[in-house]
Amino acid sequence: MALAAALILLVFGLLPIANWIPGGHDAPLYHSWLDGWLSGGAIVVGIAIVATIVVRRRPDLWPEGAWGRLAARWERGGVRADLGIAAAVLVLCAIVSRLIFSGRPLLIDEIIQVFQARIFASGHLWAPAAAHTEFTSSMHLLDWNGKVYGQFPAGGPAMLMLGTLVGAEWLVGPFFAALGAFLFARLMRRIETHTGTAFAACLLFAFAPFTIFLGGSMMNHVPETTWLIAAALALAIACGDDRAHPRAALACGFALGMAAAIRPLDAVVFALPTAAWLCWRVIEQRGDRAQITALLLSGVGIAIPIAALLYVNSQQTGSALRFGYIEMWGKTHELGFHAAPWGPAHTPARGIELVNLYLLRLQSYFLETPAPSLLFATAALALIPRITGFDRWMLVASGGLLVAYFGYWHDGFYLGPRFMLPLAPWLAIWTARLPAVLRERKWSPSVIRGVVAGGVLSLAMALVFSVPLRATQYRNGMLSMRFDVDGLAAASGVTNAVVLVRESWGAQMVARLWGLGVTRTDAEHIYRSTDACRLDSALTATERTGDGVAGLTRRLEPFRDDSAHLVAIKGLPDTTVRFLPGSTLNAGCVHRLVEDRAGFTVYPPMLLVHGHGNVYLRDLHALDTLALAQYPGRPVWLLTEDPTVGGGLRFSRVSADSMMRDWHGE
């Protein structure tokens, strides 16, 4: 089993399989990664060899047992030492959250989950929908049937709600990262026989750049992974000896249920081998009612959070078993090989490409080392002479996670291969085990010292070179999501106003499609397969006649075969709008392109802005009359982004009368 895992990491984690499959996903940076690994690895190996030669002549430079003594101090420190590690993680992730990510949700997933957390904090499961939702709609936000709520399972927003209640949503990720580090340290004390290995694994997982950067975000992968670690700790207690431990089994089930309320797919993957192990103990110890009780209590534990999740589903979508993302995107969002909500259909070939990409990216993002980050774990898996029962559970669950995402259509890339965060604790264990495995295999002490020296040097180089570069990359990314809109509004004297947020022409058309009742999936397809001018004209005509989706479909029918010929015009600020070659742009289209060049921003962050009595609505030009009629007498401002580099947002006072004259002219 361990050797099979090593082969998977070796093949899928080092070879550019995605580049060998025609079409689909690929790894365009593979050659630069490979060059970096070869040059970085050569430096590490060279210095490690020199260090080994020097230490052989000067053994006093490598004090025998120094790491063992340090690990023994950690072991004697008990809970207080583990809390110390957790406190350090909390501080680091909090610094990342504030200084790197500006203490704000940046990805649309984070924004919508914070939005939902605030709905929960208000004492409701959903908010009432506006009369004209196109002005406040967003990707991943359901706003029909009179309800507004996020598409994500309730558990993630529920975790963020803890931060909402204390006014510090940015601290939720650091808190759960720290809690995960503490629970992992407690787990290591139970399952790892070598104290030095246990301590090294704790440090590797707790302070891995992958863990710290995601821990500073508001993504739901962090609390989910923490609950999975809690389940693993409870399972280790429940199955640590021949006795039954009903309370530990109950805790294990509850932790898995909490993980399922956040990310159901991942929780199922870890729950299956857990249930199998607990069932095996019942079979193995026939007649022991305590083992049966433990098994049943694990089911009770998992049922408690699941029941809450299903209740929220029933109140939001009308069906306990239908999640928000299925309500929004339909069956295309589900696991399996079929049409995707957007883009090409998901096939087994694309699944292989994604697994390959996830493991290739982990080689860089997990530890940020110059040599591939998974090499130590791969070698330990290949060389370990025997594995424990917990190792089997770990390997089955990890393999199950890869199989699950082989069957899932979306490429989960943000701050690294985020879908793979649940693998980080177990990769840390196998990475830390390599020196002990080599000793057990009777390798030369000099070789082992060289391996350890190479590993320490790689981590040091990551800390000095790679991590600061990655932090700078993250700090300079997604700038349009970071603006302090409330602060700028106060400085500009914008109070109790209607603020029209100018998005790109393409984003406006997508929102108008939603407003007509086009599903999110169909809107994506229509936008990507229709000439922008023709789509804009069809939308305008449909909005005037009021004949809805049927009328829009009829108007677009003559252009159904255009999609294969569409091209983007180079130099446009919005690269998503496409046109039919040779077509003539009418005056309205030219006007929209001129507006795009004058600057636009994104609307979703405004969902979280409510200061100074302002109402933020998407600017939809002539349709704005519908929005302004709801707020009579309020001043009207336009919010755009300066197109120059680093220009920032800007408020401009506008006259409703002059806007109406312009719309009438159009």
Disulfide bonds with the S-S distance in Angstrom:
Cys533-Cys589 2.01
